[in-house]
Amino acid sequence: MARERDRAYELWRQKWRDGDIPFHRDEIHPDLLNYGDRLLGGGPHRVLVPLCGKSPDLMWLAKRGHEVIGVEFVEDALLQFFAEHELSPRAEPVDGLKMYRWENLTLVCGDIFEVDRSHVGEADRVWDRAALIALPAHLRGDYTRHLRQITSADWAMLLSAIEYDTALMSGPPFSVSEEEIRQSFPGSDVKRLATRDTLPHNPRMRARGHTWFRESTYLLRDGPAG
Ligand SMILES: C[S@@+](CC[C@H](N)C(=O)[O-])C[C@H]1O[C@@H](n2cnc3c(N)ncnc32)[C@H](O)[C@@H]1O
């Protein structure tokens, strides 16, 4: 297992080194713009952004007054984020992790599985975009259990997931069904907010022979969903 994690770590590091980051978007993710109020109403909140890359969503959330905690194990991704936003964070080593802090934004450089509540604080909201679907099936169960362990009881999560014909590609990104999501969060209410066919905007996936490619947005929370 440790060897597989090391391999995954190296694969992502290599992608960042090569600038092979097609998942990165310079714009704020439309799910956050369309459904962010469903996630963030009644705030400010403490928002965890797992496997955050250098997403501009981090800054969008911070500018709205939330405490934002991103977790990413490729340091170069975090350094690119700060450089692109012209920020000079403080860096502090904590328990083998490195915490970069700037005002209400903390970016933790480390493996999500090494991050616990003492690092994250009482995070009550999660924005998962391309985090669950970045992980292979054998790690997704550990990830979803871990996510619930490091977030507070009254949590809610906005989740963007994709589905495709797995005979054509193994991932990453991995295809994750609504059924898997429901099974992975047994205590939570799971509401699918939207499903879009994103193939027309995805020439890379068309080139791989996909004839359908769906992106769905879910709102999860313990207790009745809003
Ligand atoms: C598909 S990218 C998504 C990045 C970001 N969420 C976005 O929307 O642009 C997945 C990111 O997770 C990072 N990553 C993968 N496994 C990780 C782990 N176990 N702990 C922390 N970061 C991880 C990778 O380096 C990569 O930057």
The ligand as an SDF file (V2000), in Angstrom:
LIG
                    3D

 27 29  0  0  0  0  0  0  0  0999 V2000
   -7.1920   16.3010  -10.2370 C   0  0  0  0  0  0  0  0  0  0  0  0
   -6.2020   17.3810   -9.2930 S   0  0  0  0  0  0  0  0  0  0  0  0
   -7.4480   18.5120   -8.7170 C   0  0  0  0  0  0  0  0  0  0  0  0
   -6.8800   19.7880   -8.1440 C   0  0  0  0  0  0  0  0  0  0  0  0
   -7.9330   20.8000   -7.7040 C   0  0  0  0  0  0  0  0  0  0  0  0
   -8.9320   20.2300   -6.8310 N   0  0  0  0  0  0  0  0  0  0  0  0
   -8.5920   21.4640   -8.8930 C   0  0  0  0  0  0  0  0  0  0  0  0
   -9.8310   21.4280   -8.9710 O   0  0  0  0  0  0  0  0  0  0  0  0
   -7.8770   22.0340   -9.7310 O   0  0  0  0  0  0  0  0  0  0  0  0
   -5.8160   16.4180   -7.8670 C   0  0  0  0  0  0  0  0  0  0  0  0
   -4.7440   17.0330   -6.9940 C   0  0  0  0  0  0  0  0  0  0  0  0
   -4.6100   16.2660   -5.8240 O   0  0  0  0  0  0  0  0  0  0  0  0
   -3.2440   16.1360   -5.4730 C   0  0  0  0  0  0  0  0  0  0  0  0
   -3.1840   14.8930   -4.6690 N   0  0  0  0  0  0  0  0  0  0  0  0
   -3.3630   13.6370   -5.1400 C   0  0  0  0  0  0  0  0  0  0  0  0
   -3.3260   12.7620   -4.1070 N   0  0  0  0  0  0  0  0  0  0  0  0
   -3.1470   13.5030   -2.9690 C   0  0  0  0  0  0  0  0  0  0  0  0
   -3.0280   13.1670   -1.5970 C   0  0  0  0  0  0  0  0  0  0  0  0
   -3.0960   11.8860   -1.1690 N   0  0  0  0  0  0  0  0  0  0  0  0
   -2.8730   14.1640   -0.6930 N   0  0  0  0  0  0  0  0  0  0  0  0
   -2.8100   15.4700   -1.1060 C   0  0  0  0  0  0  0  0  0  0  0  0
   -2.8900   15.8420   -2.4080 N   0  0  0  0  0  0  0  0  0  0  0  0
   -3.0580   14.8720   -3.3250 C   0  0  0  0  0  0  0  0  0  0  0  0
   -2.5180   16.1180   -6.8040 C   0  0  0  0  0  0  0  0  0  0  0  0
   -1.1870   16.5460   -6.6910 O   0  0  0  0  0  0  0  0  0  0  0  0
   -3.3750   17.0800   -7.6380 C   0  0  0  0  0  0  0  0  0  0  0  0
   -2.8790   18.3970   -7.5640 O   0  0  0  0  0  0  0  0  0  0  0  0
  1  2  1  0
  2  3  1  0
  2 10  1  0
  3  4  1  0
  4  5  1  0
  5  6  1  0
  5  7  1  0
  7  8  2  0
  7  9  1  0
 10 11  1  0
 11 12  1  0
 11 26  1  0
 12 13  1  0
 13 14  1  0
 13 24  1  0
 14 15  1  0
 14 23  1  0
 15 16  2  0
 16 17  1  0
 17 18  1  0
 17 23  2  0
 18 19  1  0
 18 20  2  0
 20 21  1  0
 21 22  2  0
 22 23  1  0
 24 25  1  0
 24 26  1  0
 26 27  1  0
M  CHG  2   2   1   9  -1
M  END
$$$$
